[in-house]
Amino acid sequence: VKNKLFYYGLYQVRDSRSKGAGATTYSESRNDSPFWGGKIDFFPFKGHHLEFTGFSDTQKSIGNTYGFAFATKTKGALQNTITSNSGGTNRVYRYTGNFVEGLTFTALFGQNKFNRSSFSSVDDKPFIVDARAGAPTVTRSGNTSFITTGEDSREAFRADLEYAFSFKGSHRLRGGFDRELNTERNLQAYSGGIYWRYVSTIPGYTLPAGGFGVRERFYRNGGAFDVKNNAYYLEDNWALPGERLRLRLGLRDEGFENFNGRKESIIKIAHQWAPRLGASYDLNGDRRTKLFANYGRYMLPIAANTNYRLAGGELYTQDFYLVNSIGTDFAPSKGAKVGTSTVYSDGSVPDPATVVDQNIKSMYQDEFVIGMQRALNKSWNVGVKGIYRNLATSIDDAIMDYGLAAWAKKNNLTLSPGAHAYVLGNPGRPFKFKFDVNGDGKMEDISLSAADVGLPAAVRKYYAVELNAERVWDKKWLAQLSYTWSHSYGNSEGLVRSDNGQADAGLTSTFDSVGLMEGSYGNLPNDRRHQFKAFG
């Protein structure tokens, strides 16, 4: 519809196939999932704009594994089929309206889903490992230890109001809020629901001559876990008279809340005030040389993955049995049970006060930037800037064993054998939580100082100096060049680790033992002292 309604559509065909052979297996995989997207713009009357954007990046990959005789290049029988799903549908609705001169209102609502499930044709068969002699060997080809299914979803709403006016210069005053609901759905269990491991020794028991045992484990964890984030902000972009000095003055109020599988709040941090301040100055008044400086505080919410790992209904047990024989399907014919059952987790959802510091503070970083930019001519700009970032507070699961022993001694209690606790909190700060110290079934209120816990504060500092040059596009070519000297040091990279590949946000091994932190301070694994970048 002329000047009123516009549409755009995209459909992309994909067909990706791969084949590979090894000494004993031959594999084939295929992914032919298309990508599609679309956009609709509607202008019902002057000053008002409605938009819809949608796309799908859903992918389904199917892989088959066969037996293979390498010497004769002969493919054998089908052993396993693995189906992997990822991606999902995305929808965004947006309204922009200009009501009076200088006043603009914008509202946006979006939905996103992302599948991350993988299925195998042998998922109904137990995971079996033979560790009686030599390196442990998986006795059934194609099995994986864990079956994991999951889906992430996100709903976001945002509203902004902007007003342009003049008062001792020109202003663009903006304010608004945004809210998000992020949900992680997870289900994890052993293949076939059970894990058997054949062993030649059993702790605390002497096996008969020629005999062997089997360790039997059950594991299951899952549920739907929510994270609610909200923020309010106010910002003024102010060009003072003459427009040589420009200020950007902003303030955000952020809040995060995490829930367990029973929709109970386990972490709630509200009213996190985050200033954002910036200034730029036209040094000579000819708009060729600019000095600028910025300061910002940036909060990071706790990931939904933490809810699942920390507050899911995890069932995890272990038993040992003698083995009479092993069947043709490699499953054991079990004899007498040896020893007592070990229950690592009984399937119940833990009390939030036992796994989260009741005085937990937000995780945030302060950033300072100062620099200068110079236009050499109409084509080339050069600049230099310095950057300093400081991780003021971190969040991670931290070991409490050292502090529990000190607390029990101070309160004339006997710490029960094997007492062990990890609590999510701020390393280097006091911890407050509940724990059954002497094993009598009664929870004590534990308050530990940072010295009692025995862990240092999380430290991550980053210094950098960047030199850059830019060649402006002239309908023929452009270029961007930069050199950065930087130094990243401390004892923690933050929510994840690059050295051991841990992606469990907020649940890394960094503060998992007091001894592990000894000698941990220094250049961080992601420290890159010199970086050269070129783009053109």
C-alpha positions, 0 to 999 in steps of 0.5 A, spaced: 500 500 500 503 506 497 506 510 503 502 506 508 504 498 508 511 495 506 513 488 507 520 484 506 521 476 506 527 472 506 527 464 505 534 461 505 535 453 503 540 450 506 543 443 505 549 441 509 552 434 509 558 430 511 561 424 511 567 421 515 571 414 516 575 412 522 578 405 523 572 402 526 566 407 524 563 410 519 559 417 520 554 421 515 550 427 518 545 432 514 542 438 516 537 441 511 533 446 515 531 452 512 532 459 514 526 464 514 525 471 516 520 477 514 518 484 516 512 488 516 512 496 516 505 500 517 504 507 517 497 508 519 497 515 519 503 521 520 507 520 526 505 513 527 509 507 525 508 499 527 513 494 525 513 486 526 519 482 525 520 475 525 525 469 523 526 462 524 533 459 525 531 452 527 536 447 525 535 439 526 541 435 524 541 427 523 547 423 524 548 416 523 554 411 525 555 405 522 561 399 523 566 400 518 572 395 516 577 400 514 582 395 510 576 393 505 573 400 506 566 396 507 560 400 511 557 395 516 550 395 520 547 402 523 550 402 530 547 409 532 543 415 530 543 422 533 538 427 532 540 434 534 536 440 535 537 448 536 535 455 534 527 457 534 522 462 532 523 469 534 518 475 534 518 482 535 513 487 535 514 495 535 510 501 536 513 508 535 509 515 535 510 522 535 505 526 539 507 533 539 513 537 537 519 533 540 516 528 543 517 521 541 514 514 545 516 507 543 514 500 545 517 494 544 515 486 545 519 480 543 519 473 544 525 468 543 525 460 543 532 456 543 532 449 543 538 445 545 536 438 545 540 432 542 537 424 542 540 418 540 537 411 538 541 408 544 538 413 549 534 407 552 540 403 554 544 404 560 551 407 560 556 401 561 564 402 563 569 397 564 574 399 569 577 393 571 584 393 568 587 399 564 584 405 561 576 405 562 572 403 556 565 404 554 563 397 553 557 399 548 559 403 542 554 410 541 552 411 548 553 417 551 553 418 559 548 424 559 542 425 556 540 432 556 534 436 553 532 443 554 529 449 551 531 457 553 525 462 552 525 469 553 520 475 553 522 482 553 518 488 554 521 495 553 518 502 553 521 509 552 519 516 552 524 522 549 523 529 549 527 534 545 527 541 548 532 547 549 534 550 555 541 553 556 543 549 550 539 543 547 537 537 550 534 530 548 531 527 555 530 520 555 527 515 560 524 508 560 524 501 563 525 494 560 523 487 563 525 480 561 523 473 563 528 468 561 526 461 562 531 455 562 528 448 561 532 442 563 532 435 564 538 431 565 539 423 566 544 418 565 543 414 558 538 408 560 537 411 567 543 408 570 550 408 570 554 401 571 562 401 572 565 395 573 571 395 578 576 390 581 576 394 587 571 396 592 572 401 598 572 398 605 571 391 602 576 385 600 573 382 594 574 374 593 579 372 589 577 372 581 571 376 583 569 383 581 564 388 583 560 394 579 558 401 581 551 403 580 549 410 580 542 414 578 542 421 576 536 425 574 535 433 575 531 438 571 525 443 571 523 450 569 527 455 572 526 463 571 530 469 571 526 476 572 530 482 570 528 489 570 531 496 569 529 503 569 533 509 566 533 516 565 538 520 560 540 527 558 544 528 552 545 536 553 549 540 548 551 546 551 551 553 548 556 553 542 555 546 542 563 545 544 561 541 550 556 536 550 554 532 556 551 525 557 548 524 564 544 517 565 542 513 571 539 506 571 536 502 577 536 495 575 533 489 579 534 481 578 530 475 581 532 468 580 527 462 582 528 455 583 523 449 580 518 450 585 517 458 582 520 460 589 525 466 589 532 464 591 536 470 589 533 477 589 537 483 588 533 490 587 535 497 586 542 497 583 544 504 581 548 504 575 551 511 573 553 512 566 556 519 565 560 522 559 563 528 556 566 530 549 569 537 548 571 540 541 578 543 543 579 548 538 572 549 536 573 547 528 570 540 530 576 537 528 579 535 535 575 532 540 577 530 547 572 525 551 571 521 557 566 516 560 564 513 566 559 507 567 557 502 572 555 495 569 551 490 573 551 482 571 545 478 573 545 471 575 544 466 569 538 461 569 543 456 569 545 457 576 538 456 578 538 449 575 545 447 578 544 450 584 536 449 586 534 443 582 531 437 584 537 433 583 537 425 585 544 422 585 545 416 589 551 410 589 551 403 591 556 397 590 554 390 588 558 384 587 557 381 580 555 374 578 556 374 571 555 379 565 550 378 560 551 379 552 548 386 552 554 387 557 549 388 563 551 385 570 547 380 573 548 383 580 550 379 587 550 381 594 550 389 595 556 391 599 556 397 604 551 402 604 548 407 599 551 414 598 546 419 597 549 425 594 542 428 593 536 426 595 531 429 589 528 434 594 529 442 592 534 445 597 532 451 602 534 457 598 537 459 605 542 453 605 545 454 598 545 462 597 548 467 601 542 471 604 546 478 604 548 477 597 550 483 593 550 484 585 556 483 581 558 489 577 564 492 574 566 500 573 569 502 567 573 509 565 575 511 558 578 517 556 581 519 549 582 524 544 580 524 536 583 528 531 580 529 523 587 529 519 582 531 513 576 529 510 578 522 509 582 520 515 581 520 523 586 518 528 585 517 535 588 515 542 584 512 548 585 509 555 581 504 558 581 502 566 576 496 568 575 494 575 571 488 577 568 491 584 564 485 586 563 478 583 558 472 584 561 465 585 559 458 588 564 458 594 567 453 599 564 454 606 568 448 609 574 452 612 569 457 615 564 451 618 569 448 622 571 454 625 564 456 627 563 449 630 569 450 634 567 457 636 560 454 638 562 448 642 559 443 636 562 437 633 562 438 626 559 432 623 563 427 619 563 429 611 560 436 612 561 439 606 557 446 603 558 450 597 554 457 597 553 462 592 555 469 594 561 474 594 568 471 595 572 476 599 565 478 603 562 475 609 557 469 608 550 468 612 546 461 610 543 455 614 547 449 615 546 442 619 553 443 623 552 437 627 548 432 623 542 432 628 537 435 623 536 442 625 539 447 621 543 452 624 544 460 622 551 461 620 554 467 619 562 467 617 566 473 616 571 473 610 577 471 614 572 465 617 571 463 610 578 463 608 577 465 601 580 472 598 576 477 594 575 476 587 580 481 583 580 482 575 583 489 573 584 491 566 588 497 563 589 498 556 591 504 551 588 504 544 591 507 538 586 507 532 586 510 525 580 510 520 579 512 513 572 514 511 568 511 506 568 515 499 564 510 495 570 506 493 574 504 500 574 504 507 579 502 512 579 501 520 586 500 524 588 499 531 593 497 536 591 495 543 596 494 549 592 491 555 594 488 561 588 483 565 590 481 571 587 478 578 585 471 580 578 471 577 576 472 570 569 472 572 562 468 571 566 463 566 573 461 565 577 460 558 583 456 561 579 450 562 573 451 558 568 452 564 561 455 561 557 454 567 556 461 569 557 463 576 559 456 578 566 455 576 572 452 580 575 458 581 573 458 589 572 451 590 577 450 595 581 455 599 588 451 597 586 452 590 586 460 590 593 460 593 598 463 588 592 464 583 593 472 583 597 474 576 596 475 569 589 472 567 588 466 562 585 471 557 590 476 558 592 479 551 598 484 551 598 486 544 593 486 539 593 488 532 586 489 528 585 491 521 579 492 517 577 494 510 
